[in-house]
Amino acid sequence: MTSLTSRLKGRSELGVALLLGAAGGVVLWDAVGLVTPYSKSDPVGPKTVPYIVAGLLIVCAVMLAINVLRGGHGETEGGEDVDLSHPADWKTVLPLAGAFIANVLIIDWAGWVISGTVLFWGSVWALGSRHYVRDGLISVALSLLTFYGFYLGLGISLPAGLLEGIL
């Protein structure tokens, strides 16, 4: 009789299946809790898409788990030119993570335009660009375009923060 750990050895894809199933469960739980007023003009309603997404996530998780338990496994990427013997490039990863964390921490207080500028500029800086002024101007433009794109195109108000009343 083989132990559970020996049977699961080399089947790390089961972790991905578990993660997909958990994500599907969270989406389903959240969709069930949605409170929507009844509308005769909208037969589909806002709950439909979350139910579909949750269902697809759970179906994918079950199918992946079955495939892995039957012996299937992911193929290694043949076209990727990555030398796995080299360590991670922390000089790039840490500043990039810092830009994302800074965005999360200041978005409510400073607003999207400022935090988005920090995110975009910090990302290109972390990835190696040293054209500070050009990158700053492009970052501001991207932040403004996304701010107004969400507001005018989708009707979603991103936080204005310090620029409340100006934007």
N, C-alpha and C positions, 0 to 999 in steps of 0.2 A: 504494500500500500504506500503510495507516494504522498508526501505532505503537500499542503496547499501552496506553500511558498515555492516548492520545486515545480508544481504544475503551472504556476503563474510566472515563472522565470522567463524573461524575454517577451513578455506580453504587456509592455508598458502602455500600449494603446488602450488598454482597459481604463487607465487613468483618464484618458481623453474622453472615453465613453461615459465615465462617471461624471466628469465635468460638464459634458453636454447634457446629460440627464438632469444634473443639478440646476443648470441654467434654465432648462425647460420647465423644471418644477417651480423655480422662482418666478418665471414669466407667467406660468399658469396660476400660481397663487396670487400674484399681483392682478392678473386679469379678472379673476373671480371677485376680487375686492373692489373693482371699478364700479363706481356709482354713476349711472347715466340716466338722465331723464328720458322717458319714452318719447319717441318721435315717429310719427306716422310718415313723415316725408323722407326718412332715412332708414330703410329697412335693414341695412347691413349693420349700422351702428359702430361705435368706437371699440367695442369688445372683440370684433371679428378678427382683426389683424393680430392682436396678442394671442388669441386662441390658436390661430393658424401657426404662428411662430413657435408657440409652446409645443404644439403637436408635432411639428416638423423636427424640433430639437430632440424631443423624446423618441420619436421614430428613428432618427439618425443615431441616437445613443444606443438604442436596442439593437439596431442592425449592425453597428460597429462592434458591439460586444459579442454578438453572435459570430460575426466574421472572425474576430480575434480568437474566440474560444474554439472555432473550427480549424484554426491553424493559420489564418491569414495574418499578414503583417505588412507594414509600410515598406515601400522600396526606398533605398537611399537615393538621394538626388544625384544624378549623374552629371548634370550640366553645371552644378555649382562649383565654383573655384574657391573653396574654403579649405584652409589647412587647419585641421582640428588639433594639431599639436601646439599651435600658438594659443596663448591665453587671451582672455577677453580684453578689448581695448577700453580700459576703464577711463582713460583720458577723454574719450568720446561719450561713453555710456553715462557717466556720472553727471557731467554738465547737461546732457540731454534730459536725463531724469530730473535734474534740478529745474530746468525750464518748465517741464510739465507740472512739477510740484508747486513752483512759484505761481503758475497760472491758477491752479486749484485754490491756493491760499489767498490770492488777492482779488479774484474775480468778483466776489460780492462787494468788497469795499471799493476797489478801483474801477470796476466795470469791465465789460468785455473788450472795449477798444484798447484800453491800457494793458490789461492782462493778456489779450491776444497778441498785442505788439511784443510784449515780453516773451511770450511763447514762441512766436514766429522768429523773432530776432535771436533769441537764445538757442533755438534749434539750428539755425543756419550757422551760428557761431560755433556751436558744439560740433557740427559736421565739417568744419574747416574753413568756412568763408571768412575772409578778413577785409571785406569791403563794407566797413561799418556804416557809413552814411547811406550808401545805396541800399544795403540790407535793411536799415532802419526805415527808410522811406517806403520800401516795398512792404515791410511788416505793418506799418501804419495803414497803407493802402489796403492790404488784405484784411486787416481788422475792421476797417470802415466798410469795405465791400461786404464782408460777411455779416456785420451788424445790420446794415441796411437791407442786405439780401434776405436775412431771416425776417426782418420786420416787414418789408414791403412785399417780398415774394411769398412768405409763408404765414405772415401774421403773428410771428413769435417775437416777443420783446426780450432781447438779451439785456442783462443788467447794464445800466449806463454808469452807475457808480459816481465817481468824481465829476463826470461830464454831464450829469443830470441837468437838463435845461439847456444844454448847449447842443446836444445831438437831436 
